[in-house]
Amino acid sequence: MFPLRRATIDVTVEAHGLAAQYVAPGSYKVREGSTVGKLLDKASTARRRPPLVLMIGGERVETSRALAAGDVVKVLGFAAGG
C-alpha cells in the first residue's frame, strides 16, 4: 500500500521593510494544510528572526493559520512610535 500524498499549493510571500532582511519574498509550493509558520520556516534567510507582523487579505494572522491556494502572505517588521 502506498502512503497517501498531500497535494501542493502555491502561495506568495511579500516581505516589506525590516522583514526583507529575514524572509525571502517569492512564490512557494507547500503541502496542502501547511501553516504560515511552516511557510516562514521555508522562506527564512536567517536562523533567528525578530517578531514579525503577518497578514493575509488585509487581516493580521498567526503562524498557526492554515494556508490556502493563492494566499499572499505579507510579512512586515514591527514599528514603534510615540
C-alpha positions in Angstrom: 0.0 0.0 0.0 1.3 3.5 -0.9 1.3 6.3 1.6 -1.3 9.0 0.9 0.3 12.1 -0.6 -1.0 15.6 0.1 -1.3 17.9 -2.9 0.8 21.0 -3.1 -0.5 24.6 -3.3 1.1 27.8 -4.5 1.4 30.7 -2.1 3.3 34.0 -2.3 5.4 35.8 0.3 5.9 39.5 0.2 8.5 40.9 2.7 8.4 44.7 3.5 10.8 46.9 5.4 12.9 45.2 8.1 11.3 41.8 7.3 13.0 41.7 4.0 16.3 41.0 5.8 14.9 37.8 7.3 12.4 36.5 4.8 12.9 35.8 1.1 9.9 37.1 -1.0 8.7 34.9 -3.8 6.4 32.1 -4.8 6.5 28.9 -2.8 5.0 25.4 -3.2 3.8 24.0 0.1 1.8 20.9 1.1 -1.9 21.4 1.4 -2.7 22.0 5.1 0.7 23.8 5.8 0.6 26.7 8.2 2.0 30.2 7.9 4.7 29.2 10.4 5.9 26.3 8.1 6.0 28.7 5.2 8.1 31.2 7.2 10.5 28.4 8.1 10.9 27.7 4.4 11.2 31.3 3.4 13.6 32.4 6.2 17.0 33.6 5.3 18.3 33.8 8.9 18.4 31.3 11.7 16.8 33.8 14.0 14.3 36.4 13.1 12.6 39.2 15.2 8.9 39.1 15.8 7.1 39.9 12.6 3.6 41.1 11.6 1.9 38.6 9.3 -1.0 39.5 7.1 -3.3 37.7 4.6 -6.0 39.5 2.8 -5.5 42.7 4.9 -6.0 40.8 8.2 -3.3 40.0 10.7 -2.8 36.3 11.2 -0.9 34.0 13.5 1.7 31.4 12.5 -0.8 28.6 13.2 -3.2 29.7 10.4 -3.6 27.2 7.6 -2.7 28.3 4.2 -5.0 28.2 1.1 -4.0 28.1 -2.5 -3.2 31.5 -3.8 -2.7 33.1 -0.4 -0.4 36.2 -0.4 1.4 36.4 3.0 2.7 39.9 3.7 5.5 40.0 6.2 6.3 43.3 8.0 8.6 44.3 10.8 7.2 45.8 14.0 7.1 49.6 14.1 7.3 51.5 17.3 6.3 55.0 17.8 5.1 57.5 20.3 
